[in-house]
Amino acid sequence: MILTTLGLGLLGAAVLALGAPLFRRDARPAVTSGATRRDGAQEVYWEARLLAACSGNRAALERRVNGKARQFPGMKRWQLMRLAYLDVTARRPAPTR
């Protein structure tokens, strides 16, 4: 009984000593939070909306986003996609004769 308890104690200590590096905070990949996480979510959201508005044509999506990037340098990609989406879905009046 005493040998079993000592054996389990030594085994537990070895697991803790060897497993400690695996459970350190810096060993795990960082989960983004704050502005970075929101930017990623916004990009996914607007890309899906713009892709649907472009009927699934990813080349058209990229052309529109690249055109907006030339117009508005320095803006984030999701902001450019939002502007492109607003252009694609704009309701323009029918031309009069």
Gaussian input, Z-matrix of N, CA and C with variables (Angstrom, degrees):
# hf/3-21g

backbone

0 1
 N
 C     1     B1
 C     2     B2     1     A1
 N     3     B3     2     A2     1     D1
 C     4     B4     3     A3     2     D2
 C     5     B5     4     A4     3     D3
 N     6     B6     5     A5     4     D4
 C     7     B7     6     A6     5     D5
 C     8     B8     7     A7     6     D6
 N     9     B9     8     A8     7     D7
 C    10    B10     9     A9     8     D8
 C    11    B11    10    A10     9     D9
 N    12    B12    11    A11    10    D10
 C    13    B13    12    A12    11    D11
 C    14    B14    13    A13    12    D12
 N    15    B15    14    A14    13    D13
 C    16    B16    15    A15    14    D14
 C    17    B17    16    A16    15    D15
 N    18    B18    17    A17    16    D16
 C    19    B19    18    A18    17    D17
 C    20    B20    19    A19    18    D18
 N    21    B21    20    A20    19    D19
 C    22    B22    21    A21    20    D20
 C    23    B23    22    A22    21    D21
 N    24    B24    23    A23    22    D22
 C    25    B25    24    A24    23    D23
 C    26    B26    25    A25    24    D24
 N    27    B27    26    A26    25    D25
 C    28    B28    27    A27    26    D26
 C    29    B29    28    A28    27    D27
 N    30    B30    29    A29    28    D28
 C    31    B31    30    A30    29    D29
 C    32    B32    31    A31    30    D30
 N    33    B33    32    A32    31    D31
 C    34    B34    33    A33    32    D32
 C    35    B35    34    A34    33    D33
 N    36    B36    35    A35    34    D34
 C    37    B37    36    A36    35    D35
 C    38    B38    37    A37    36    D36
 N    39    B39    38    A38    37    D37
 C    40    B40    39    A39    38    D38
 C    41    B41    40    A40    39    D39
 N    42    B42    41    A41    40    D40
 C    43    B43    42    A42    41    D41
 C    44    B44    43    A43    42    D42
 N    45    B45    44    A44    43    D43
 C    46    B46    45    A45    44    D44
 C    47    B47    46    A46    45    D45
 N    48    B48    47    A47    46    D46
 C    49    B49    48    A48    47    D47
 C    50    B50    49    A49    48    D48
 N    51    B51    50    A50    49    D49
 C    52    B52    51    A51    50    D50
 C    53    B53    52    A52    51    D51
 N    54    B54    53    A53    52    D52
 C    55    B55    54    A54    53    D53
 C    56    B56    55    A55    54    D54
 N    57    B57    56    A56    55    D55
 C    58    B58    57    A57    56    D56
 C    59    B59    58    A58    57    D57
 N    60    B60    59    A59    58    D58
 C    61    B61    60    A60    59    D59
 C    62    B62    61    A61    60    D60
 N    63    B63    62    A62    61    D61
 C    64    B64    63    A63    62    D62
 C    65    B65    64    A64    63    D63
 N    66    B66    65    A65    64    D64
 C    67    B67    66    A66    65    D65
 C    68    B68    67    A67    66    D66
 N    69    B69    68    A68    67    D67
 C    70    B70    69    A69    68    D68
 C    71    B71    70    A70    69    D69
 N    72    B72    71    A71    70    D70
 C    73    B73    72    A72    71    D71
 C    74    B74    73    A73    72    D72
 N    75    B75    74    A74    73    D73
 C    76    B76    75    A75    74    D74
 C    77    B77    76    A76    75    D75
 N    78    B78    77    A77    76    D76
 C    79    B79    78    A78    77    D77
 C    80    B80    79    A79    78    D78
 N    81    B81    80    A80    79    D79
 C    82    B82    81    A81    80    D80
 C    83    B83    82    A82    81    D81
 N    84    B84    83    A83    82    D82
 C    85    B85    84    A84    83    D83
 C    86    B86    85    A85    84    D84
 N    87    B87    86    A86    85    D85
 C    88    B88    87    A87    86    D86
 C    89    B89    88    A88    87    D87
 N    90    B90    89    A89    88    D88
 C    91    B91    90    A90    89    D89
 C    92    B92    91    A91    90    D90
 N    93    B93    92    A92    91    D91
 C    94    B94    93    A93    92    D92
 C    95    B95    94    A94    93    D93
 N    96    B96    95    A95    94    D94
 C    97    B97    96    A96    95    D95
 C    98    B98    97    A97    96    D96
 N    99    B99    98    A98    97    D97
 C   100   B100    99    A99    98    D98
 C   101   B101   100   A100    99    D99
 N   102   B102   101   A101   100   D100
 C   103   B103   102   A102   101   D101
 C   104   B104   103   A103   102   D102
 N   105   B105   104   A104   103   D103
 C   106   B106   105   A105   104   D104
 C   107   B107   106   A106   105   D105
 N   108   B108   107   A107   106   D106
 C   109   B109   108   A108   107   D107
 C   110   B110   109   A109   108   D108
 N   111   B111   110   A110   109   D109
 C   112   B112   111   A111   110   D110
 C   113   B113   112   A112   111   D111
 N   114   B114   113   A113   112   D112
 C   115   B115   114   A114   113   D113
 C   116   B116   115   A115   114   D114
 N   117   B117   116   A116   115   D115
 C   118   B118   117   A117   116   D116
 C   119   B119   118   A118   117   D117
 N   120   B120   119   A119   118   D118
 C   121   B121   120   A120   119   D119
 C   122   B122   121   A121   120   D120
 N   123   B123   122   A122   121   D121
 C   124   B124   123   A123   122   D122
 C   125   B125   124   A124   123   D123
 N   126   B126   125   A125   124   D124
 C   127   B127   126   A126   125   D125
 C   128   B128   127   A127   126   D126
 N   129   B129   128   A128   127   D127
 C   130   B130   129   A129   128   D128
 C   131   B131   130   A130   129   D129
 N   132   B132   131   A131   130   D130
 C   133   B133   132   A132   131   D131
 C   134   B134   133   A133   132   D132
 N   135   B135   134   A134   133   D133
 C   136   B136   135   A135   134   D134
 C   137   B137   136   A136   135   D135
 N   138   B138   137   A137   136   D136
 C   139   B139   138   A138   137   D137
 C   140   B140   139   A139   138   D138
 N   141   B141   140   A140   139   D139
 C   142   B142   141   A141   140   D140
 C   143   B143   142   A142   141   D141
 N   144   B144   143   A143   142   D142
 C   145   B145   144   A144   143   D143
 C   146   B146   145   A145   144   D144
 N   147   B147   146   A146   145   D145
 C   148   B148   147   A147   146   D146
 C   149   B149   148   A148   147   D147
 N   150   B150   149   A149   148   D148
 C   151   B151   150   A150   149   D149
 C   152   B152   151   A151   150   D150
 N   153   B153   152   A152   151   D151
 C   154   B154   153   A153   152   D152
 C   155   B155   154   A154   153   D153
 N   156   B156   155   A155   154   D154
 C   157   B157   156   A156   155   D155
 C   158   B158   157   A157   156   D156
 N   159   B159   158   A158   157   D157
 C   160   B160   159   A159   158   D158
 C   161   B161   160   A160   159   D159
 N   162   B162   161   A161   160   D160
 C   163   B163   162   A162   161   D161
 C   164   B164   163   A163   162   D162
 N   165   B165   164   A164   163   D163
 C   166   B166   165   A165   164   D164
 C   167   B167   166   A166   165   D165
 N   168   B168   167   A167   166   D166
 C   169   B169   168   A168   167   D167
 C   170   B170   169   A169   168   D168
 N   171   B171   170   A170   169   D169
 C   172   B172   171   A171   170   D170
 C   173   B173   172   A172   171   D171
 N   174   B174   173   A173   172   D172
 C   175   B175   174   A174   173   D173
 C   176   B176   175   A175   174   D174
 N   177   B177   176   A176   175   D175
 C   178   B178   177   A177   176   D176
 C   179   B179   178   A178   177   D177
 N   180   B180   179   A179   178   D178
 C   181   B181   180   A180   179   D179
 C   182   B182   181   A181   180   D180
 N   183   B183   182   A182   181   D181
 C   184   B184   183   A183   182   D182
 C   185   B185   184   A184   183   D183
 N   186   B186   185   A185   184   D184
 C   187   B187   186   A186   185   D185
 C   188   B188   187   A187   186   D186
 N   189   B189   188   A188   187   D187
 C   190   B190   189   A189   188   D188
 C   191   B191   190   A190   189   D189
 N   192   B192   191   A191   190   D190
 C   193   B193   192   A192   191   D191
 C   194   B194   193   A193   192   D192
 N   195   B195   194   A194   193   D193
 C   196   B196   195   A195   194   D194
 C   197   B197   196   A196   195   D195
 N   198   B198   197   A197   196   D196
 C   199   B199   198   A198   197   D197
 C   200   B200   199   A199   198   D198
 N   201   B201   200   A200   199   D199
 C   202   B202   201   A201   200   D200
 C   203   B203   202   A202   201   D201
 N   204   B204   203   A203   202   D202
 C   205   B205   204   A204   203   D203
 C   206   B206   205   A205   204   D204
 N   207   B207   206   A206   205   D205
 C   208   B208   207   A207   206   D206
 C   209   B209   208   A208   207   D207
 N   210   B210   209   A209   208   D208
 C   211   B211   210   A210   209   D209
 C   212   B212   211   A211   210   D210
 N   213   B213   212   A212   211   D211
 C   214   B214   213   A213   212   D212
 C   215   B215   214   A214   213   D213
 N   216   B216   215   A215   214   D214
 C   217   B217   216   A216   215   D215
 C   218   B218   217   A217   216   D216
 N   219   B219   218   A218   217   D217
 C   220   B220   219   A219   218   D218
 C   221   B221   220   A220   219   D219
 N   222   B222   221   A221   220   D220
 C   223   B223   222   A222   221   D221
 C   224   B224   223   A223   222   D222
 N   225   B225   224   A224   223   D223
 C   226   B226   225   A225   224   D224
 C   227   B227   226   A226   225   D225
 N   228   B228   227   A227   226   D226
 C   229   B229   228   A228   227   D227
 C   230   B230   229   A229   228   D228
 N   231   B231   230   A230   229   D229
 C   232   B232   231   A231   230   D230
 C   233   B233   232   A232   231   D231
 N   234   B234   233   A233   232   D232
 C   235   B235   234   A234   233   D233
 C   236   B236   235   A235   234   D234
 N   237   B237   236   A236   235   D235
 C   238   B238   237   A237   236   D236
 C   239   B239   238   A238   237   D237
 N   240   B240   239   A239   238   D238
 C   241   B241   240   A240   239   D239
 C   242   B242   241   A241   240   D240
 N   243   B243   242   A242   241   D241
 C   244   B244   243   A243   242   D242
 C   245   B245   244   A244   243   D243
 N   246   B246   245   A245   244   D244
 C   247   B247   246   A246   245   D245
 C   248   B248   247   A247   246   D246
 N   249   B249   248   A248   247   D247
 C   250   B250   249   A249   248   D248
 C   251   B251   250   A250   249   D249
 N   252   B252   251   A251   250   D250
 C   253   B253   252   A252   251   D251
 C   254   B254   253   A253   252   D252
 N   255   B255   254   A254   253   D253
 C   256   B256   255   A255   254   D254
 C   257   B257   256   A256   255   D255
 N   258   B258   257   A257   256   D256
 C   259   B259   258   A258   257   D257
 C   260   B260   259   A259   258   D258
 N   261   B261   260   A260   259   D259
 C   262   B262   261   A261   260   D260
 C   263   B263   262   A262   261   D261
 N   264   B264   263   A263   262   D262
 C   265   B265   264   A264   263   D263
 C   266   B266   265   A265   264   D264
 N   267   B267   266   A266   265   D265
 C   268   B268   267   A267   266   D266
 C   269   B269   268   A268   267   D267
 N   270   B270   269   A269   268   D268
 C   271   B271   270   A270   269   D269
 C   272   B272   271   A271   270   D270
 N   273   B273   272   A272   271   D271
 C   274   B274   273   A273   272   D272
 C   275   B275   274   A274   273   D273
 N   276   B276   275   A275   274   D274
 C   277   B277   276   A276   275   D275
 C   278   B278   277   A277   276   D276
 N   279   B279   278   A278   277   D277
 C   280   B280   279   A279   278   D278
 C   281   B281   280   A280   279   D279
 N   282   B282   281   A281   280   D280
 C   283   B283   282   A282   281   D281
 C   284   B284   283   A283   282   D282
 N   285   B285   284   A284   283   D283
 C   286   B286   285   A285   284   D284
 C   287   B287   286   A286   285   D285
 N   288   B288   287   A287   286   D286
 C   289   B289   288   A288   287   D287
 C   290   B290   289   A289   288   D288

   B1=1.4511
   B2=1.5343
   B3=1.3220
   B4=1.4611
   B5=1.5317
   B6=1.3173
   B7=1.4702
   B8=1.5253
   B9=1.3202
   B10=1.4658
   B11=1.5232
   B12=1.3176
   B13=1.4655
   B14=1.5222
   B15=1.3361
   B16=1.4634
   B17=1.5394
   B18=1.3164
   B19=1.4644
   B20=1.5201
   B21=1.3211
   B22=1.4691
   B23=1.5259
   B24=1.3224
   B25=1.4689
   B26=1.5114
   B27=1.3310
   B28=1.4668
   B29=1.5256
   B30=1.3088
   B31=1.4587
   B32=1.5312
   B33=1.3150
   B34=1.4711
   B35=1.5136
   B36=1.3324
   B37=1.4667
   B38=1.5215
   B39=1.3344
   B40=1.4629
   B41=1.5251
   B42=1.3269
   B43=1.4685
   B44=1.5182
   B45=1.3207
   B46=1.4682
   B47=1.5232
   B48=1.3245
   B49=1.4639
   B50=1.5255
   B51=1.3263
   B52=1.4656
   B53=1.5241
   B54=1.3116
   B55=1.4582
   B56=1.5106
   B57=1.3272
   B58=1.4638
   B59=1.5299
   B60=1.3491
   B61=1.4771
   B62=1.5266
   B63=1.3221
   B64=1.4644
   B65=1.5176
   B66=1.3339
   B67=1.4589
   B68=1.5212
   B69=1.3206
   B70=1.4715
   B71=1.5139
   B72=1.2978
   B73=1.4594
   B74=1.5305
   B75=1.3117
   B76=1.4701
   B77=1.5246
   B78=1.3266
   B79=1.4602
   B80=1.5256
   B81=1.3242
   B82=1.4612
   B83=1.5198
   B84=1.3194
   B85=1.4662
   B86=1.5287
   B87=1.2919
   B88=1.4652
   B89=1.5234
   B90=1.2906
   B91=1.4586
   B92=1.5143
   B93=1.3098
   B94=1.4567
   B95=1.5127
   B96=1.2931
   B97=1.4547
   B98=1.5178
   B99=1.2901
   B100=1.4485
   B101=1.5191
   B102=1.3269
   B103=1.4593
   B104=1.5317
   B105=1.3128
   B106=1.4670
   B107=1.5156
   B108=1.3172
   B109=1.4668
   B110=1.5241
   B111=1.3197
   B112=1.4711
   B113=1.5229
   B114=1.3344
   B115=1.4664
   B116=1.5210
   B117=1.3221
   B118=1.4557
   B119=1.5136
   B120=1.3205
   B121=1.4654
   B122=1.5271
   B123=1.3181
   B124=1.4628
   B125=1.5277
   B126=1.3320
   B127=1.4609
   B128=1.5273
   B129=1.3221
   B130=1.4626
   B131=1.5270
   B132=1.3226
   B133=1.4645
   B134=1.5223
   B135=1.3373
   B136=1.4619
   B137=1.5224
   B138=1.3375
   B139=1.4620
   B140=1.5270
   B141=1.3160
   B142=1.4703
   B143=1.5212
   B144=1.3291
   B145=1.4700
   B146=1.5196
   B147=1.3451
   B148=1.4633
   B149=1.5259
   B150=1.3314
   B151=1.4562
   B152=1.5268
   B153=1.3245
   B154=1.4640
   B155=1.5238
   B156=1.3356
   B157=1.4673
   B158=1.5280
   B159=1.3403
   B160=1.4640
   B161=1.5275
   B162=1.3010
   B163=1.4720
   B164=1.5264
   B165=1.3224
   B166=1.4518
   B167=1.5128
   B168=1.3152
   B169=1.4705
   B170=1.5284
   B171=1.3390
   B172=1.4656
   B173=1.5300
   B174=1.3279
   B175=1.4675
   B176=1.5250
   B177=1.3351
   B178=1.4674
   B179=1.5221
   B180=1.3280
   B181=1.4599
   B182=1.5241
   B183=1.3345
   B184=1.4658
   B185=1.5255
   B186=1.3341
   B187=1.4712
   B188=1.5204
   B189=1.3074
   B190=1.4674
   B191=1.5210
   B192=1.3428
   B193=1.4660
   B194=1.5303
   B195=1.3403
   B196=1.4604
   B197=1.5276
   B198=1.3364
   B199=1.4583
   B200=1.5187
   B201=1.3282
   B202=1.4694
   B203=1.5288
   B204=1.3500
   B205=1.4644
   B206=1.5279
   B207=1.3414
   B208=1.4713
   B209=1.5260
   B210=1.3326
   B211=1.4664
   B212=1.5189
   B213=1.3332
   B214=1.4594
   B215=1.5333
   B216=1.3320
   B217=1.4665
   B218=1.5293
   B219=1.3127
   B220=1.4616
   B221=1.5138
   B222=1.3261
   B223=1.4579
   B224=1.5175
   B225=1.3141
   B226=1.4624
   B227=1.5173
   B228=1.3413
   B229=1.4670
   B230=1.5196
   B231=1.3313
   B232=1.4611
   B233=1.5223
   B234=1.3144
   B235=1.4630
   B236=1.5257
   B237=1.3343
   B238=1.4629
   B239=1.5263
   B240=1.3309
   B241=1.4687
   B242=1.5289
   B243=1.3097
   B244=1.4712
   B245=1.5217
   B246=1.3237
   B247=1.4681
   B248=1.5285
   B249=1.3306
   B250=1.4715
   B251=1.5235
   B252=1.3220
   B253=1.4669
   B254=1.5320
   B255=1.3160
   B256=1.4683
   B257=1.5228
   B258=1.3350
   B259=1.4648
   B260=1.5269
   B261=1.3214
   B262=1.4670
   B263=1.5253
   B264=1.2993
   B265=1.4679
   B266=1.5334
   B267=1.3136
   B268=1.4679
   B269=1.5258
   B270=1.2957
   B271=1.4739
   B272=1.5130
   B273=1.2971
   B274=1.4621
   B275=1.5114
   B276=1.2913
   B277=1.4849
   B278=1.5376
   B279=1.2963
   B280=1.4535
   B281=1.5157
   B282=1.3257
   B283=1.4637
   B284=1.5328
   B285=1.3171
   B286=1.4809
   B287=1.5144
   B288=1.3154
   B289=1.4671
   B290=1.4785
   A1=110.74
   A2=114.71
   A3=119.07
   A4=109.57
   A5=116.07
   A6=119.18
   A7=111.70
   A8=117.54
   A9=121.22
   A10=110.47
   A11=116.98
   A12=121.52
   A13=110.54
   A14=116.29
   A15=119.51
   A16=111.07
   A17=115.97
   A18=120.00
   A19=111.77
   A20=116.63
   A21=119.89
   A22=111.42
   A23=115.97
   A24=119.79
   A25=111.39
   A26=116.69
   A27=120.55
   A28=111.39
   A29=116.12
   A30=119.99
   A31=110.91
   A32=116.84
   A33=121.33
   A34=112.10
   A35=116.55
   A36=120.37
   A37=110.74
   A38=116.70
   A39=119.95
   A40=111.13
   A41=116.40
   A42=119.66
   A43=110.54
   A44=116.74
   A45=119.76
   A46=111.59
   A47=116.59
   A48=119.96
   A49=111.33
   A50=116.74
   A51=119.77
   A52=112.33
   A53=117.73
   A54=120.97
   A55=113.84
   A56=117.50
   A57=120.51
   A58=112.85
   A59=119.03
   A60=117.91
   A61=113.10
   A62=117.27
   A63=119.59
   A64=112.55
   A65=116.66
   A66=120.04
   A67=113.20
   A68=116.77
   A69=118.40
   A70=110.13
   A71=116.41
   A72=122.07
   A73=111.73
   A74=118.15
   A75=120.18
   A76=112.78
   A77=118.45
   A78=120.59
   A79=111.34
   A80=116.85
   A81=120.64
   A82=109.81
   A83=117.94
   A84=118.84
   A85=110.06
   A86=115.38
   A87=120.16
   A88=110.28
   A89=116.20
   A90=121.38
   A91=106.34
   A92=115.90
   A93=118.63
   A94=109.71
   A95=115.31
   A96=120.05
   A97=108.00
   A98=115.11
   A99=119.34
   A100=112.59
   A101=115.28
   A102=121.17
   A103=112.11
   A104=117.71
   A105=120.52
   A106=110.63
   A107=116.26
   A108=120.32
   A109=110.54
   A110=116.62
   A111=119.76
   A112=111.17
   A113=117.20
   A114=119.99
   A115=110.80
   A116=116.64
   A117=119.93
   A118=111.88
   A119=116.27
   A120=120.11
   A121=110.71
   A122=116.75
   A123=120.25
   A124=110.49
   A125=116.08
   A126=119.00
   A127=111.26
   A128=116.72
   A129=120.33
   A130=110.33
   A131=116.21
   A132=121.52
   A133=111.15
   A134=116.78
   A135=119.74
   A136=112.19
   A137=116.60
   A138=118.11
   A139=110.31
   A140=116.61
   A141=119.36
   A142=110.99
   A143=117.70
   A144=120.26
   A145=111.49
   A146=116.35
   A147=120.01
   A148=110.82
   A149=117.01
   A150=119.96
   A151=110.71
   A152=117.06
   A153=120.22
   A154=110.76
   A155=116.46
   A156=120.01
   A157=111.34
   A158=116.78
   A159=121.22
   A160=111.12
   A161=118.10
   A162=124.30
   A163=112.45
   A164=116.07
   A165=120.12
   A166=115.02
   A167=117.74
   A168=121.24
   A169=109.15
   A170=115.85
   A171=120.11
   A172=112.00
   A173=117.61
   A174=120.12
   A175=110.18
   A176=116.50
   A177=119.73
   A178=110.55
   A179=116.22
   A180=120.58
   A181=109.99
   A182=116.66
   A183=120.44
   A184=111.42
   A185=117.57
   A186=119.86
   A187=110.90
   A188=115.98
   A189=119.06
   A190=111.61
   A191=116.64
   A192=120.05
   A193=110.18
   A194=117.32
   A195=119.79
   A196=111.21
   A197=117.45
   A198=120.65
   A199=111.80
   A200=115.79
   A201=119.50
   A202=110.83
   A203=116.87
   A204=120.26
   A205=110.95
   A206=116.06
   A207=118.82
   A208=111.13
   A209=116.19
   A210=119.68
   A211=112.16
   A212=116.15
   A213=121.11
   A214=110.26
   A215=118.32
   A216=119.37
   A217=110.37
   A218=115.79
   A219=120.18
   A220=114.76
   A221=117.69
   A222=119.37
   A223=110.02
   A224=115.43
   A225=120.38
   A226=109.31
   A227=114.66
   A228=119.84
   A229=111.97
   A230=118.27
   A231=118.94
   A232=110.81
   A233=117.67
   A234=120.20
   A235=110.35
   A236=116.04
   A237=119.84
   A238=110.82
   A239=116.53
   A240=120.06
   A241=110.39
   A242=116.51
   A243=119.90
   A244=110.33
   A245=116.67
   A246=119.83
   A247=111.16
   A248=116.28
   A249=119.98
   A250=110.23
   A251=117.26
   A252=121.02
   A253=110.31
   A254=116.07
   A255=119.04
   A256=111.08
   A257=117.33
   A258=120.31
   A259=111.50
   A260=116.27
   A261=120.09
   A262=110.75
   A263=116.95
   A264=120.42
   A265=113.44
   A266=116.83
   A267=120.00
   A268=109.54
   A269=114.69
   A270=119.58
   A271=108.30
   A272=114.29
   A273=119.53
   A274=108.83
   A275=117.07
   A276=117.87
   A277=110.86
   A278=115.22
   A279=120.30
   A280=109.90
   A281=117.71
   A282=119.27
   A283=111.07
   A284=115.95
   A285=120.41
   A286=108.77
   A287=113.38
   A288=117.97
   A289=111.86
   D1=-43.91
   D2=-179.26
   D3=-68.28
   D4=-40.08
   D5=178.86
   D6=-64.97
   D7=-37.76
   D8=178.16
   D9=-64.87
   D10=-44.03
   D11=179.13
   D12=-62.97
   D13=-44.71
   D14=178.25
   D15=-63.99
   D16=-40.91
   D17=178.76
   D18=-62.57
   D19=-44.76
   D20=178.11
   D21=-65.97
   D22=-36.57
   D23=177.71
   D24=-64.02
   D25=-43.80
   D26=178.26
   D27=-66.66
   D28=-39.07
   D29=177.83
   D30=-63.74
   D31=-43.22
   D32=177.62
   D33=-62.81
   D34=-41.18
   D35=178.89
   D36=-65.16
   D37=-38.85
   D38=179.00
   D39=-66.21
   D40=-40.80
   D41=178.19
   D42=-63.23
   D43=-43.19
   D44=179.01
   D45=-64.63
   D46=-40.75
   D47=-178.29
   D48=-68.72
   D49=-41.46
   D50=-178.69
   D51=-81.82
   D52=-27.91
   D53=-177.78
   D54=-86.50
   D55=-13.18
   D56=-177.56
   D57=-57.69
   D58=-43.35
   D59=179.00
   D60=-62.65
   D61=-27.31
   D62=-179.63
   D63=-73.98
   D64=-26.93
   D65=-175.05
   D66=-101.80
   D67=6.13
   D68=176.20
   D69=-68.04
   D70=151.32
   D71=-176.78
   D72=-63.75
   D73=-39.79
   D74=-176.54
   D75=-78.35
   D76=-11.33
   D77=178.81
   D78=-79.34
   D79=-25.68
   D80=-179.76
   D81=-83.17
   D82=149.04
   D83=176.98
   D84=-65.99
   D85=140.65
   D86=-177.52
   D87=-73.04
   D88=133.16
   D89=174.02
   D90=-88.97
   D91=124.59
   D92=-177.97
   D93=-68.01
   D94=148.29
   D95=178.48
   D96=-145.31
   D97=167.82
   D98=177.38
   D99=73.71
   D100=-139.18
   D101=-173.17
   D102=-64.09
   D103=-37.00
   D104=-178.97
   D105=-63.62
   D106=-42.76
   D107=179.61
   D108=-66.18
   D109=-40.97
   D110=179.86
   D111=-65.97
   D112=-39.08
   D113=178.29
   D114=-62.02
   D115=-41.82
   D116=178.74
   D117=-63.83
   D118=-41.16
   D119=179.32
   D120=-67.46
   D121=-40.48
   D122=178.66
   D123=-63.76
   D124=-39.84
   D125=-179.08
   D126=-63.91
   D127=-43.07
   D128=178.60
   D129=-63.11
   D130=-43.62
   D131=-178.01
   D132=-61.81
   D133=-51.75
   D134=-175.60
   D135=-72.37
   D136=-30.39
   D137=176.99
   D138=-66.28
   D139=-40.75
   D140=178.42
   D141=-64.52
   D142=-42.47
   D143=179.64
   D144=-65.47
   D145=-43.97
   D146=-178.59
   D147=-68.56
   D148=-38.05
   D149=178.43
   D150=-63.91
   D151=-39.38
   D152=176.67
   D153=-65.95
   D154=-39.48
   D155=179.66
   D156=-68.00
   D157=-28.56
   D158=178.23
   D159=-90.34
   D160=14.16
   D161=179.07
   D162=58.07
   D163=36.91
   D164=177.09
   D165=79.19
   D166=6.12
   D167=-178.28
   D168=-86.24
   D169=98.98
   D170=-176.27
   D171=-68.15
   D172=-30.98
   D173=178.47
   D174=-65.32
   D175=-39.67
   D176=177.11
   D177=-65.68
   D178=-38.60
   D179=177.74
   D180=-59.80
   D181=-48.46
   D182=-178.79
   D183=-64.14
   D184=-39.46
   D185=177.90
   D186=-61.28
   D187=-43.78
   D188=-179.33
   D189=-66.14
   D190=-42.39
   D191=-179.47
   D192=-66.93
   D193=-40.75
   D194=178.71
   D195=-65.88
   D196=-36.32
   D197=175.94
   D198=-63.75
   D199=-41.13
   D200=177.86
   D201=-67.95
   D202=-33.60
   D203=178.66
   D204=-64.58
   D205=-34.11
   D206=176.18
   D207=-70.48
   D208=-35.55
   D209=179.09
   D210=-72.28
   D211=-39.36
   D212=-174.30
   D213=-126.57
   D214=76.06
   D215=-179.95
   D216=-66.17
   D217=144.03
   D218=178.10
   D219=94.31
   D220=-10.34
   D221=178.09
   D222=-80.20
   D223=153.23
   D224=177.95
   D225=-72.98
   D226=156.29
   D227=-176.68
   D228=-59.36
   D229=-39.52
   D230=-178.48
   D231=-68.31
   D232=-31.40
   D233=177.06
   D234=-68.44
   D235=-39.00
   D236=177.28
   D237=-65.42
   D238=-39.67
   D239=178.69
   D240=-65.55
   D241=-36.60
   D242=178.00
   D243=-63.53
   D244=-44.61
   D245=178.98
   D246=-64.41
   D247=-41.24
   D248=178.34
   D249=-64.34
   D250=-39.89
   D251=178.63
   D252=-62.69
   D253=-42.70
   D254=179.22
   D255=-64.11
   D256=-35.42
   D257=176.41
   D258=-67.30
   D259=-43.05
   D260=-177.67
   D261=-65.65
   D262=-39.69
   D263=-174.05
   D264=-95.95
   D265=8.64
   D266=-179.16
   D267=-63.66
   D268=135.58
   D269=177.58
   D270=-93.63
   D271=107.88
   D272=-179.12
   D273=-102.66
   D274=143.15
   D275=179.12
   D276=-66.94
   D277=150.26
   D278=178.09
   D279=-64.93
   D280=141.71
   D281=-179.97
   D282=-66.01
   D283=140.05
   D284=177.61
   D285=-93.08
   D286=153.12
   D287=-178.28
   D288=-88.53

